[in-house]
Each structure stands twice: as C-alpha cells, then as structure tokens.
C-alpha cells in the first residue's frame, strides 16, 4: 500500500510481530499545506497558524499564558490550574489493558489520528535493540493497544512525523540511519539510506518546499535538509547542509553533501557548513523550522522563505533574572503558535515560548533530577500533551515513565 494511502485508509488492527509490506509512495504537496500546526498534525485542529513576525527576538522570561505552576500532583508533576496528569506507560512494565511491555529509555515521539482516537509513537534510546513502540487510544483517551513498530536498531533518540503519517525514527550514533516506520505497525520499517549517515537527532517535514530538515547531535554538528526526488517517497533524493557564517542571524544557503554514506563525516564534506553545538529537537510550522542546540541552550528559527536564521531563545541573553529554560532538548508546537521545549536536566521542565517572545515554565517534574524530558507531542485535537521522563525516579533507562497531560491548551 502506498504511503499516501495511510491518510485515507481505515486503521489496521493494532498488534506486534513482524510485518513485511514495504513503505513507499508519492503524495501531492497540496494535501499538506495546512497540515503542520501541531508537529504535522492534520488541519482539523484549526486555530491560527504561526505568524510570520512571531518570535522576532530572543524570548525573555515573563508570565506565561497558563499562569503559575501549582503544587506537584500525585505523579510528581507541577501544572497550571485546570490541567491534570496521568501515567500511561512505564518501562519494563505491561501497558495497562494490553500484554505489551513498554520499552526502556523512551525518547522522541509524535501523535497520529486514528479514526476517533489516536496513536502516540515513542522511540527507545538504548543501544543495541532500540527501536520504537506505539500506544493506541480510544476517543475517550482509554488505552486500547500497545505494540512494537521498529526493532533491531540503535539508540533511537528523536525523529519526526511525515505529512503522509509515517514516523521517522533517528539513530543517535556515529553513521546512524533514519528509519521510516508505520505507526499502525502494519508495515515493515524501511531504512532510508539517502537521508544520510550521521549522528541523527530529530527531523521535521516542510511540505511547501518538499524537504525534511534534520539535526545532528555533536558539538560541531550541522543542520541538514533532505530533498526527496518525489515528495512522499524517501528512497532517493539529495542531502544538503546549511551554509553560513559564525553569527547567530542573517542569510544562509544550502549545498549538496557529496557522500551521504558518511564514509567521510557529512559535516566535514562541504566548506563553509555552519556549525551548531549539539543539535536536538526540530519542529516545522507555517514557513519556519525551529531547532534546538543543547551545547549553548539555544532555540533557533530558520525562515524557509527568506532563507535566514535567527535566535528564538538563548539563555545567555536572558535579562533581569535567571533563565527559566536550560538544557534545551525536544521541541513541539501547538496550534496557537506556542512552542513547548523540553529540558534535558535543568529543572526538569517543559517551558513554553509564546509568539510574543515570552518564555515561562509550563510544567515541572519533581524527584527525577537524574532524568530528562523527552517526546512532547499533542493529541490530534490539541487537548492532551504526551511526554516521557526517560529515566524516571531510578535514573536508569529501565525506569522510564510516559505521561499524559490534559487541559485547556490554547488554540
């Protein structure tokens, strides 16, 4: 079945096991022009898209749109008024209502509409035997299934959702690969060699320009884009690297990476490739790709139309007090234009950066200082936020906890 058919076909039954049907197809760009408000989620969410003038300067601390955090709840999560949390899965334990054991070290994730319900996909950042799993929810939020969608891979960290409803799971190892997977678990995952071999972190699809943006998690890493020969088919195409000076703003360009196989490190193949200190999360919406770098606690924004970059946040540029956001990592967005940035370390918070350039804590996980927050993703209707504490209270990969937060998110 073509990849594009995933958009229209009835969802297959959940299940684990080995599947053999390959992924591959073409889809038309026009189907996705408004499908990116929440990490590529379908446009049924509604709400305003990201404003072109938003995030025009590095964000500064202020009062967030949801107000102050309350006391930690029974799960140890401090939330604003009106929000509640629950645990939906724990590493090494059977997912409630299923026979499936949740994976260790849960990391990057995304949500997919599944009829009246939805699916949350989560990577496993262990090496070897990383891969990815999925949780299936009914329209009421009840868990109805859990299953494996990728096996036999290494240290699957972040990744990204495609507009044709597949999950790109990225290996964060030297000369790592990108694997295209089926969130329904009905089709075999496919290794996408043309997307390059390097220490992959996250991916974000730009359906207007027909490219996939990619981050690289090394201290002198680069920012890439993959231009498939046919949009919707990632089996072949051109890998490009961002070219620019040493500044934090201004015009940039792209150049082809001669050898995506990484026999020579991809980041060292093109003269003038711009360096980024530890690329992490990546999120595209309405003409802008946002990506984070953990080595310098920055959130960058790439204006795809103007081909310019600038800073949306830099903890060293915060004035009038301490920075509320440190250890920047995974990032996602809501239909209101808010960015939600998870911390690796810091104070174990997910912080919100508004289109008005205000940064403030949205939630805080207590008692888990040896962990990191991973995989933030919104349900298709925008009312639930999923994320994981990768190592939970134990500080080990077997202690991961995956959460759901429900409440009045802005639309």
C-alpha positions in Angstrom: 0.0 0.0 0.0 1.4 3.5 -0.9 2.4 5.7 2.0 -0.1 8.3 0.9 -2.9 5.8 1.4 -2.2 6.0 5.2 -4.0 9.3 5.2 -7.3 7.8 4.0 -7.3 4.2 4.7 -9.1 2.7 7.8 -6.6 2.0 10.5 -5.4 -1.6 10.7 -5.8 -3.6 13.9 -3.1 -3.0 16.5 -0.6 -5.7 17.1 3.0 -6.6 17.3 5.1 -9.1 15.4 6.9 -9.0 12.2 5.4 -7.4 9.1 6.7 -7.4 5.6 4.9 -5.0 3.4 7.4 -2.2 2.4 6.7 1.5 2.7 6.9 3.7 -0.4 4.7 6.0 -2.5 4.0 9.5 -3.8 1.7 12.1 -2.4 0.8 15.6 -3.6 2.0 18.7 -1.8 -1.3 20.5 -1.8 -2.7 17.9 0.6 -0.4 19.2 3.4 -0.2 23.0 3.0 -2.2 23.4 6.2 -1.3 20.2 7.9 1.6 21.4 10.1 0.0 23.4 13.0 0.9 20.7 15.6 4.0 18.9 14.5 2.4 18.0 11.2 -0.9 17.0 12.7 -4.0 17.2 10.4 -5.5 20.6 9.9 -8.7 19.6 11.8 -7.1 21.2 14.8 -8.0 24.6 13.4 -6.6 27.6 15.3 -4.2 30.2 13.9 -1.0 29.2 12.2 2.3 30.6 13.2 2.6 34.3 12.5 5.5 35.3 10.2 6.5 38.1 12.6 6.4 36.0 15.7 9.5 35.1 17.7 11.3 38.1 16.1 13.8 38.4 19.1 15.2 36.1 21.7 12.4 35.3 24.2 12.6 36.8 27.7 11.1 35.5 31.0 7.6 36.6 31.7 4.1 35.5 32.8 3.1 32.5 30.7 -0.3 32.1 29.1 -1.3 29.4 31.6 -0.3 31.1 34.8 1.9 29.9 37.7 2.6 26.2 38.5 0.7 24.7 41.3 1.9 22.1 43.8 3.1 18.7 42.4 0.3 16.3 41.9 0.3 12.5 42.7 2.6 11.9 39.8 5.0 14.5 41.0 4.2 16.9 38.2 3.5 20.6 38.9 1.0 22.0 36.5 -1.0 25.2 36.0 -4.6 25.4 37.2 -7.0 23.4 35.1 -4.5 20.7 34.0 -4.2 17.1 35.1 -1.7 14.4 34.5 -1.6 10.6 34.4 1.0 7.9 33.7 0.2 5.9 30.5 3.2 3.6 30.4 6.3 2.6 32.4 9.5 1.0 31.1 9.7 -2.8 31.7 6.0 -3.0 32.7 3.0 -4.2 30.9 0.9 -1.4 29.5 -2.5 -1.3 31.2 -5.1 -3.2 29.2 -2.6 -4.9 27.0 0.0 -7.6 27.0 2.8 -5.4 25.7 5.8 -4.4 27.8 6.8 -0.8 27.3 10.3 -0.1 26.1 13.3 1.3 28.1 14.5 4.9 27.8 11.5 6.4 26.0 12.6 9.4 23.8 11.2 11.3 20.8 7.5 10.9 20.0 4.6 12.0 17.9 0.8 11.6 17.7 -1.4 10.3 14.8 -5.1 10.5 14.2 -6.7 7.0 14.3 -10.4 7.3 13.5 -12.0 9.0 16.5 -8.9 8.0 18.6 -5.2 8.5 18.2 -1.8 6.8 18.4 1.3 8.0 20.3 4.6 6.7 19.0 7.8 6.7 21.2 11.4 5.9 20.4 13.7 3.8 22.7 17.1 5.3 23.2 19.1 2.2 24.0 22.0 0.6 22.2 21.6 -2.1 20.9 18.0 -3.0 20.4 16.5 0.5 20.5 13.6 0.8 18.1 10.1 2.3 18.7 6.7 1.4 20.1 3.2 2.8 20.0 0.3 3.4 22.3 -3.2 3.4 20.9 -6.0 5.4 22.5 -9.8 5.5 22.0 -11.8 8.7 21.5 -12.2 8.9 25.3 -8.4 8.5 25.9 -8.6 4.9 27.1 -5.6 2.8 26.1 -6.7 0.2 23.6 -3.4 -1.2 22.4 0.4 -1.1 22.6 2.9 -2.7 20.2 6.3 -2.5 18.6 6.8 -0.7 15.3 10.6 -0.8 15.0 13.2 -3.3 16.2 16.9 -4.1 15.9 18.1 -0.5 15.7 20.5 1.5 17.9 19.8 4.4 20.2 16.7 5.8 18.6 16.6 9.3 20.0 14.3 11.7 18.3 12.8 11.8 14.9 9.8 13.4 13.2 6.3 12.9 11.7 5.8 13.0 8.0 2.7 14.5 6.3 1.8 11.1 5.0 1.5 9.7 8.5 4.8 7.8 9.0 7.3 8.2 11.8 11.0 8.9 11.0 13.0 7.2 13.8 16.6 8.5 14.0 19.6 6.7 15.3 21.8 8.9 17.5 25.1 7.0 16.8 28.0 7.7 14.5 26.9 7.0 10.9 23.4 6.3 12.2 20.4 5.9 9.9 16.9 7.2 9.6 14.2 4.5 9.6 10.7 5.2 8.2 8.1 3.4 10.2 4.3 2.7 10.3 2.6 4.0 13.5 -0.1 1.3 13.0 2.5 -1.5 13.0 1.1 -3.0 9.8 4.1 -2.3 7.5 7.8 -3.1 7.9 10.1 -0.2 8.7 12.4 0.8 5.9 15.9 2.2 6.3 16.3 5.5 4.4 19.9 5.5 3.3 19.6 8.6 1.1 18.9 10.7 4.2 22.5 10.4 5.2 24.6 8.6 7.8 25.5 10.7 10.8 24.6 11.2 14.5 20.9 11.8 13.7 18.7 13.5 16.3 15.4 15.0 15.0 13.5 15.5 11.7 10.8 17.9 10.6 8.8 17.9 7.3 8.3 21.0 5.2 5.5 20.1 2.8 5.6 23.5 1.0 9.2 23.2 -0.1 9.1 19.4 -0.2 12.0 18.8 2.2 12.8 17.1 5.5 15.0 19.1 8.0 17.5 17.1 10.1 19.6 17.9 13.2 22.9 16.4 14.2 23.8 15.8 17.8 27.5 16.5 18.0 29.3 19.6 19.3 30.4 20.7 15.9 27.3 19.4 14.1 25.3 20.8 11.2 21.8 21.4 10.1 20.6 19.5 7.1 17.7 19.1 4.7 16.8 16.1 2.6 15.1 16.8 -0.7 13.5 13.6 -2.0 13.2 13.0 -5.7 9.5 12.6 -5.3 7.7 14.1 -2.3 6.3 11.3 -0.2 9.0 8.8 -1.3 12.2 8.9 0.8 14.0 6.2 -1.1 16.1 8.6 -3.0 17.0 12.3 -3.1 19.6 14.9 -2.3 21.0 15.6 1.2 22.0 19.3 1.7 23.8 21.1 4.5 23.2 24.7 5.7 25.9 27.1 4.8 26.5 30.3 6.8 29.0 32.3 8.9 29.6 32.2 12.6 26.9 34.7 13.5 23.5 33.9 15.1 21.4 35.7 12.5 21.4 36.5 8.8 21.1 34.9 5.4 22.1 31.3 4.8 22.2 28.9 1.8 22.3 25.2 1.1 24.9 23.0 -0.5 24.8 19.3 -1.5 26.6 16.8 0.6 28.7 14.8 -1.9 28.6 11.5 0.0 25.6 10.9 2.2 27.0 7.5 3.2 29.2 9.2 5.7 32.5 7.5 4.8 33.8 10.9 5.4 31.8 12.6 8.1 28.9 14.5 6.4 29.6 17.6 8.5 33.1 17.8 7.1 32.4 17.4 3.4 31.3 20.9 2.5 33.4 24.0 3.1 31.5 26.8 4.9 29.0 24.4 6.5 27.5 26.2 9.6 28.3 24.6 12.9 25.8 24.1 15.7 26.6 22.9 19.2 24.6 19.7 19.8 21.5 19.7 17.6 18.4 18.4 19.3 14.7 18.9 18.7 13.3 20.1 15.4 9.8 21.4 14.6 8.3 22.9 11.4 5.2 25.1 11.2 4.0 27.7 8.7 7.2 28.5 6.9 9.6 28.3 9.9 11.7 25.4 11.2 12.6 25.6 14.9 15.5 23.6 16.2 17.4 23.5 19.5 21.1 23.2 20.4 21.9 21.8 23.8 25.5 22.8 24.0 24.6 26.5 24.1 21.0 26.4 25.3 19.6 28.0 22.2 16.4 27.7 20.2 17.0 28.7 16.5 14.5 29.6 13.8 15.0 29.1 10.1 12.8 31.2 7.9 12.4 28.9 4.9 11.1 31.5 2.6 13.6 34.2 3.3 16.4 31.7 3.9 17.6 33.4 7.1 18.3 32.2 10.6 18.0 33.9 14.0 17.6 33.1 17.7 14.2 32.5 19.2 15.8 31.9 22.6 19.3 31.9 24.2 19.7 31.5 28.0 22.8 33.7 27.9 20.7 36.6 26.6 18.1 36.5 29.3 17.9 39.7 31.2 16.6 40.6 34.7 17.0 37.3 36.4 17.8 33.6 35.9 17.0 31.8 32.7 13.8 29.7 33.1 14.8 27.3 30.3 18.1 25.4 30.3 19.2 22.0 28.9 17.0 22.6 25.8 16.1 19.4 24.0 12.9 18.1 22.2 10.5 20.7 20.9 6.9 20.7 19.6 4.3 23.3 18.9 0.6 23.9 19.5 -2.0 25.4 17.0 -1.8 28.7 19.0 1.7 29.3 17.9 3.3 28.3 21.2 6.5 26.3 21.3 6.9 23.7 24.0 10.5 23.0 24.8 11.6 20.0 27.0 14.6 20.1 29.2 17.4 17.5 29.4 18.4 18.3 33.0 17.8 21.9 34.0 14.9 21.9 36.4 13.1 19.1 34.6 10.5 21.4 33.0 8.7 21.8 29.7 8.7 25.5 29.0 6.5 27.5 26.7 7.8 30.2 24.3 4.9 32.3 23.0 4.7 34.2 19.7 5.1 37.3 21.8 8.6 36.2 22.8 7.7 35.2 26.4 9.3 32.1 27.9 7.8 30.5 31.1 7.6 27.1 32.7 4.5 25.1 31.7 5.2 22.0 33.9 7.8 20.7 36.2 8.6 17.0 37.1 9.9 16.6 40.6 12.1 14.0 42.2 13.7 12.9 38.9 16.8 15.1 38.6 18.8 12.2 37.0 16.4 12.0 34.1 15.4 14.2 31.1 12.1 15.1 29.5 11.5 13.6 26.0 9.0 13.2 23.3 6.5 16.0 23.8 3.6 15.7 21.3 0.0 16.8 21.2 -3.0 14.6 20.5 -4.7 15.5 17.2 -7.4 17.6 18.9 -4.7 19.6 20.8 -6.2 18.8 24.3 -3.6 16.3 25.5 0.2 16.5 25.7 2.3 13.4 25.8 5.9 13.2 27.0 8.3 10.9 28.9 10.8 11.1 31.7 13.4 9.0 30.1 14.9 7.5 33.3 12.2 8.3 35.8 12.9 8.2 39.5 15.5 5.5 39.2 17.9 7.4 37.0 18.3 4.3 34.7 16.9 3.5 31.3 14.7 0.8 32.8 12.9 3.5 34.9 11.3 5.5 32.0 7.8 6.9 32.6 5.4 8.1 29.8 2.8 10.7 30.8 -0.3 12.4 29.5 -1.3 16.0 30.5 -4.8 17.1 29.7 -6.3 20.6 30.0 -7.3 23.8 28.3 -4.4 24.3 25.9 -4.6 27.5 23.7 -5.9 27.0 20.2 
